[in-house]
Amino acid sequence: MAIMQGDLAEYPVPDLLQFLQGTRKHGQLLLEPPSRSRTAGLFFDEGELVHACCPPTSGVRAVYEVLPWHEGRFAFVKDVEPEQRTIREDLQSVLLEGLRQLDELRRARTLLPPPDTVLHLERELQVHDDVRLTRGEWQVLALVNGRRTLADVVELSGRPAVEGSRIVSELLAARLIVTTADDLYLEAVVAARVSAASAPAQRTAPPTMLANLILKQVDGRRTLRGIRDALGCGTADLVEELRLLVRTGWVTVAAGHDEYRRFIET
């Protein structure tokens, strides 16, 4: 049963942690942001912070993850025991480092576009032997698909916000990802329907409504840009469905083969 609950807008996370330490509380502090995308739990043993979990992170990194939360709800449930101990550092040391990282995050965000900006891969990128990315940078790069926002990519990276934001900032600076989609290739690619006589023996029906709508627009003359504009769909959705229709034997590329291989097939 919660013995204390409230709004994070009125009680900042660092103040809550110091209050629970000062009053030697024993139990679990639950934190929930407005999006309810995930819930964090921080465990105290007679005022000592011993465990923190904010999926997929735990321990001190989980504490760093929740320090920027200034909206949402909190509740403290007494006498809840943690399954494990992941924190042995003193709370003050954890807070000092976390607040330092928070300042770094604020500075990084001044170099980044707004959180709701959709990120795109740089389609002119040519991979050479001298391109060197860390495993973490590759993981973040793989999350960019032309539909996810900056905030989505940072959250899905599973890294503390400061680290995820730093990686995105570096990828933007290196022009590996961009904030504006280059869709000139859509004007070059023309798709044509595959006749029943030429179709695979066991061709399955187009799996989605959008795929069916695209198929009705394909006539061997209209460019992908024309199809996109006629349907009013997003470029990423069009490309994904067209790739599927080609793989399942419903359409073939009639013009713009180089552009298709370079920008769509891979």
N, C-alpha and C positions, 0 to 999 in steps of 0.2 A: 504493500500500500504506500502511495506517495505521501511523504510528509512535507514536501515542499515542491511547488511548481510555479511556473510563471512564463513571462515573455522575454526572449533573448534581447529584444530591443531595449528593455529596461534594465536587464542584468547581463552585462557583457560576460563572455565566457571566462576571461582571466579573473574577473572579480568573483565569479561563482567558485572557481577552483580554489582561490585563496580563502574564501569564506569557509568552504568545506574543510580545508586544512586547519584553519584557525579554530574551528569549533569541534575538531576531532571527530568528524562524522564517519560512520561505518556503513557502506552500502554502495549503490550504483546511481550515478548521474546519467540520465538519458537526455540526449539532445536530438531534436528533429527540425531540420530546415523546412521552409514553407513548401518546397517542391516535394517533400517526403520521399525523395529518391533514395535516401538511405538514412539510417538512424545510428547515432554514435552512442557508445556506452563507456563511461569512465568509472572505475572502481576505486573506492577509498577504504583503507584499513586504519581505523582510529586516526583519521586525518591525513594519512600518507597515501598518495596516489600510487597504486600498484599495477594497474592494468588499464589499457584503453584500446578500444576497437572501433574503427570506422571503415567498414568493408570497402575495398579489400585490404586496407592497411591496419596495422595494430602497433601497440607500443607507443614510443615517443612520437613516431611519425603520425600516428592517429591524432595525438594531441595537437601537433602542428596543423593538421588538416582542419580541425574544428575552431581554432582560435579566430579565424576571420568571420565565423558565422555571427552575424549581428541581427538576424531575423529568424523567427521560428519559436519553438516551445522547448521548455526544459522541465524535468521532473526528477526529484531525488527519492529513491526507494531505499529504505533502510534495511540493513542486515542481509543484503544480497551479496553472495560470495562470488568472486571471479573464478573462472575455470583454470586460469593460469596467471602467472605473474610475468609481465612483459616490461615493467618499468622499475628500475632501481635507482635512477637519478633523482636528486632532490627536486621538488616541485619548482622552487625558485630558479634553479638552473635551466629546467625545461622551459619555463615561461620566458626567461631572458633570451634563450636561443630562438624560441618560437616567435617572439615579438620582433627579433632581429630579422627573421625570415619574412615576417609579415611586412616590415618596412621594405624589404627587398622586393616582395611581391607587388607592393604598391608602385614602386619605381618601374618594375617590369611592365606593369599594365599601362603606364604612360607611353610605352613604346609599342603597345599592341592595339589593334583595332577593337571596337566594341565587342563585348562577349557574344552578342547575337550575330556576328559576322560569319557567313558561311565560308569555309576554307576549301580551296581547290588545289589539286596537284598542278605543278607547272608542266604543261604538256610539251613545251619545247625542250625540256630537260633531256640531255643526252648523258647516259651513265658511262663514266670513264673509270679507269683504274685508280685515278687520283681522288675519287670521291670517297671520303672516309666518314662514316657515321657510326656512332656507338649503337649498341643494342637498344638502348632506351630511345634514341632518336629514330631508329627504324620502326620501333613499336608505335611511336606517336605518328610517324609519317604514314603508317599503314591504316591509321584511323581516319585519315583525310579522304573523303569520297565525294566531295561536291554537294553533300547534303547536311553534314554535321557542322554545327557552329563551333566557334572557338571554345565556348564554354563546354560544349559536348565533348570535344576532343580532350580537353584538360581533365574533365571528370572521368572519362572512359579510360584514360591512360593509367589510372590506378596509382598515380603518383601524387605527392603533396602538391597543392596548387602552385606554390612558388616554383617547384621543379618543373611541373608540366608547362607552366607559362614561360619559363626560361627556354625550354626546348622549342616551343612553338615560335618564340621570338627569334631564336637562332635559325630555325628552318625558314622563316619569312625573310630574314636578312640574307640568307644564302640563296633565296629565290627558288627553293625546292617546293615551297607552297606559296600560293598567291590568294588574294582576296577577290579577284575578278576573274571569272571564267572566260577563257579564250575559246569561243565557239564558232570561229570562222570555218572550221572544217565541216560544219553542218551544211554549209552551202555547196560543198563539193561532193558529198556522199549521196548517192541515189540508190534506193533499194527497189527490187522487183520481186514479185511473188513467184514462188516455185510451183510449177504446174503439178497436178495430181500424178501425171505420168512420170514426172521426174522426181517426185517426193520419195523419201525413205519408205520402206515397206510398212513400218509400224509407226507412222508419224502420229504423235499424240496431239490433242487439241491445245491451242494456246492457253496457258494456265491462268492468265489474269485478264481482267476487263480491259486494262490499258493495252495489253498485247493484242487483243481483238480489235480495239479501235485503231491501233497503228496499222494492223494488217489491212483494214478497210481503206486506209489512206494510201497504201503502197500501190503505185501504178507504173513503176519503171521510169517515170518522168519527174515526179515531185522530189525535191531535195528534203533532207532531214529537217532543215530549218523550216521549210514549208509545212511539213507534217507537225512539227512542234508547235508552230504558230497556229495551225488549224485546230489542234487539240487543246492548246493552252496548257500543256503539261511542262514540267521542268526538264531541263536538258539531261540531268543525271538519270531521271526516271526513263526518259526516252531511250537513252543509250543503253541502259541496263536491259530494257525489254527488247530492244532491237537485237542486242547480242544474243539473247535467249532465242528469239525467233530464227536467227541465222543458225544457231547450234541445233535447233530442233527441226530444221529443214523446211521452214515456212517461207523464208525470204532469202534472197541472195543479193550480193552487192553488184549493181549494174554499172555504177560509175563511182569514181573516188576511191579506188582500191587502196592506194597508198595511204590516204587519210584514214580510211577505216582501220587498216592494220596499225597505224601509228597511234591513233587517238581512241579507238573503240575496242578493238579486238583484245588488246593487252590489258 
